[in-house]
Amino acid sequence: MAANARPIYLKLRDLIAAAIIDGTYPEGSMLPSVRVFAGAQGANPLTVAKAYQQFQLDGLVEVHRGVGMFVAPGAAERLRASERALFLTEEWPQVHARMVQLGIDPAELVATT
């Protein structure tokens, strides 16, 4: 599925996942409330709630009733592993095919970083 065709709640989920992986929301920290995150992203709070619910179902956040959602222990590493697997199975084959098509040697990429 093209990135533009992805449902909004999955795009929001990706933003939150990236923030957990990069340490913006470390383990044990509280995620922004649904309303706050919706406002910051210009999204419908129900859409944000759906994204948050997916994290809850996946065991990546812990809900403290009346307080908020907190990043669960091990969430960053679990997300990193799943994102790595997704990259290798879905994104990398397309990138590699494009590199072959354009005649880009992987050594060129390493030399430019």
PASEDREN-229772 format. One record per residue (C-alpha): residue number from 1; residue in one letter; x negated, y negated, z negated. Coordinates in nm, 3 decimals. Layout:
BEGIN
+-----+------+---------+---------+---------+
! pos ! code !       X !       Y !       Z !
+-----+------+---------+---------+---------+
! NUM !    A !       X !       Y !       Z !
...
+-----+------+---------+---------+---------+
//
This chain:
BEGIN
+-----+------+---------+---------+---------+
! pos ! code !       X !       Y !       Z !
+-----+------+---------+---------+---------+
!   1 !    M !   0.000 !   0.000 !   0.000 !
!   2 !    A !  -0.137 !  -0.341 !   0.092 !
!   3 !    A !  -0.229 !  -0.569 !  -0.197 !
!   4 !    N !   0.032 !  -0.823 !  -0.086 !
!   5 !    A !   0.304 !  -0.556 !  -0.085 !
!   6 !    R !   0.238 !  -0.452 !  -0.445 !
!   7 !    P !   0.513 !  -0.533 !  -0.692 !
!   8 !    I !   0.446 !  -0.844 !  -0.902 !
!   9 !    Y !   0.447 !  -0.650 !  -1.229 !
!  10 !    L !   0.157 !  -0.439 !  -1.099 !
!  11 !    K !  -0.035 !  -0.753 !  -0.998 !
!  12 !    L !   0.021 !  -0.889 !  -1.349 !
!  13 !    R !  -0.085 !  -0.554 !  -1.493 !
!  14 !    D !  -0.407 !  -0.579 !  -1.291 !
!  15 !    L !  -0.478 !  -0.926 !  -1.434 !
!  16 !    I !  -0.434 !  -0.800 !  -1.789 !
!  17 !    A !  -0.637 !  -0.485 !  -1.720 !
!  18 !    A !  -0.923 !  -0.695 !  -1.580 !
!  19 !    A !  -0.912 !  -0.918 !  -1.889 !
!  20 !    I !  -0.930 !  -0.613 !  -2.117 !
!  21 !    I !  -1.219 !  -0.464 !  -1.917 !
!  22 !    D !  -1.419 !  -0.788 !  -1.910 !
!  23 !    G !  -1.367 !  -0.850 !  -2.282 !
!  24 !    T !  -1.134 !  -1.149 !  -2.261 !
!  25 !    Y !  -0.898 !  -0.934 !  -2.470 !
!  26 !    P !  -1.128 !  -0.705 !  -2.673 !
!  27 !    E !  -1.006 !  -0.399 !  -2.859 !
!  28 !    G !  -0.792 !  -0.498 !  -3.153 !
!  29 !    S !  -0.710 !  -0.841 !  -3.016 !
!  30 !    M !  -0.357 !  -0.960 !  -2.960 !
!  31 !    L !  -0.231 !  -1.005 !  -2.605 !
!  32 !    P !  -0.048 !  -1.328 !  -2.528 !
!  33 !    S !   0.325 !  -1.309 !  -2.588 !
!  34 !    V !   0.544 !  -1.222 !  -2.292 !
!  35 !    R !   0.670 !  -1.581 !  -2.277 !
!  36 !    V !   0.325 !  -1.736 !  -2.295 !
!  37 !    F !   0.179 !  -1.507 !  -2.029 !
!  38 !    A !   0.484 !  -1.552 !  -1.805 !
!  39 !    G !   0.451 !  -1.930 !  -1.834 !
!  40 !    A !   0.079 !  -1.921 !  -1.757 !
!  41 !    Q !   0.135 !  -1.704 !  -1.450 !
!  42 !    G !   0.457 !  -1.867 !  -1.330 !
!  43 !    A !   0.629 !  -1.530 !  -1.359 !
!  44 !    N !   0.963 !  -1.412 !  -1.489 !
!  45 !    P !   0.934 !  -1.293 !  -1.852 !
!  46 !    L !   1.117 !  -0.971 !  -1.761 !
!  47 !    T !   0.848 !  -0.897 !  -1.502 !
!  48 !    V !   0.574 !  -0.955 !  -1.759 !
!  49 !    A !   0.761 !  -0.735 !  -2.007 !
!  50 !    K !   0.760 !  -0.456 !  -1.746 !
!  51 !    A !   0.383 !  -0.490 !  -1.704 !
!  52 !    Y !   0.331 !  -0.485 !  -2.081 !
!  53 !    Q !   0.561 !  -0.184 !  -2.113 !
!  54 !    Q !   0.338 !   0.009 !  -1.872 !
!  55 !    F !   0.037 !  -0.059 !  -2.098 !
!  56 !    Q !   0.239 !   0.063 !  -2.393 !
!  57 !    L !   0.342 !   0.382 !  -2.210 !
!  58 !    D !  -0.021 !   0.442 !  -2.114 !
!  59 !    G !  -0.131 !   0.403 !  -2.478 !
!  60 !    L !  -0.351 !   0.104 !  -2.399 !
!  61 !    V !  -0.176 !  -0.133 !  -2.639 !
!  62 !    E !  -0.028 !  -0.093 !  -2.983 !
!  63 !    V !   0.293 !  -0.273 !  -3.074 !
!  64 !    H !   0.318 !  -0.427 !  -3.419 !
!  65 !    R !   0.686 !  -0.510 !  -3.454 !
!  66 !    G !   0.747 !  -0.875 !  -3.518 !
!  67 !    V !   0.382 !  -0.958 !  -3.461 !
!  68 !    G !   0.284 !  -0.865 !  -3.105 !
!  69 !    M !   0.088 !  -0.628 !  -2.884 !
!  70 !    F !  -0.273 !  -0.546 !  -2.958 !
!  71 !    V !  -0.537 !  -0.384 !  -2.738 !
!  72 !    A !  -0.576 !  -0.024 !  -2.851 !
!  73 !    P !  -0.914 !   0.126 !  -2.943 !
!  74 !    G !  -1.082 !   0.272 !  -2.634 !
!  75 !    A !  -0.853 !   0.082 !  -2.394 !
!  76 !    A !  -1.136 !  -0.096 !  -2.210 !
!  77 !    E !  -1.329 !   0.224 !  -2.142 !
!  78 !    R !  -1.015 !   0.412 !  -2.036 !
!  79 !    L !  -0.920 !   0.130 !  -1.800 !
!  80 !    R !  -1.275 !   0.108 !  -1.664 !
!  81 !    A !  -1.275 !   0.483 !  -1.592 !
!  82 !    S !  -0.936 !   0.476 !  -1.420 !
!  83 !    E !  -1.025 !   0.165 !  -1.218 !
!  84 !    R !  -1.356 !   0.324 !  -1.116 !
!  85 !    A !  -1.176 !   0.639 !  -0.999 !
!  86 !    L !  -0.921 !   0.430 !  -0.809 !
!  87 !    F !  -1.199 !   0.231 !  -0.640 !
!  88 !    L !  -1.387 !   0.544 !  -0.535 !
!  89 !    T !  -1.082 !   0.724 !  -0.397 !
!  90 !    E !  -0.882 !   0.439 !  -0.244 !
!  91 !    E !  -1.094 !   0.127 !  -0.190 !
!  92 !    W !  -1.444 !   0.257 !  -0.119 !
!  93 !    P !  -1.349 !   0.472 !   0.182 !
!  94 !    Q !  -1.203 !   0.161 !   0.350 !
!  95 !    V !  -1.505 !  -0.053 !   0.259 !
!  96 !    H !  -1.742 !   0.217 !   0.382 !
!  97 !    A !  -1.553 !   0.258 !   0.710 !
!  98 !    R !  -1.567 !  -0.119 !   0.764 !
!  99 !    M !  -1.940 !  -0.122 !   0.691 !
! 100 !    V !  -1.995 !   0.153 !   0.948 !
! 101 !    Q !  -1.778 !  -0.034 !   1.198 !
! 102 !    L !  -1.984 !  -0.352 !   1.150 !
! 103 !    G !  -2.319 !  -0.173 !   1.139 !
! 104 !    I !  -2.398 !  -0.283 !   0.785 !
! 105 !    D !  -2.672 !  -0.082 !   0.617 !
! 106 !    P !  -2.606 !  -0.036 !   0.243 !
! 107 !    A !  -2.970 !  -0.134 !   0.180 !
! 108 !    E !  -2.886 !  -0.479 !   0.321 !
! 109 !    L !  -2.625 !  -0.524 !   0.051 !
! 110 !    V !  -2.859 !  -0.419 !  -0.226 !
! 111 !    A !  -3.127 !  -0.655 !  -0.097 !
! 112 !    T !  -2.888 !  -0.953 !  -0.102 !
! 113 !    T !  -2.774 !  -0.908 !  -0.465 !
+-----+------+---------+---------+---------+
//
